[in-house]
């Protein structure tokens, strides 16, 4: 019985010493994961913004080309008359 109390006391002492270190490691791990997740989302937002800008630029160019084709078409129709 005395050995159980001594072993139990040793376990409690080891836990009391190790618990703060384990807690700190968990906090650091959670903070690191949160930072990585935030950086990932920021990178994704930048990529999406770049893609949206590229699409917008492409649509502007397409609109300009359509306007030019309409102008040419109207000029050709006026020449034929």
Protein Blocks (a to p, Z undefined) as FASTA:
>chain_A
ZZmmmmmmmmmmmmmmmmmmmmmmmmmmmmmmmmmmmmmmmmmmmmmmmmmmmmmmmmmm
mmmmmmmmmmmmmmmmmmmZZ
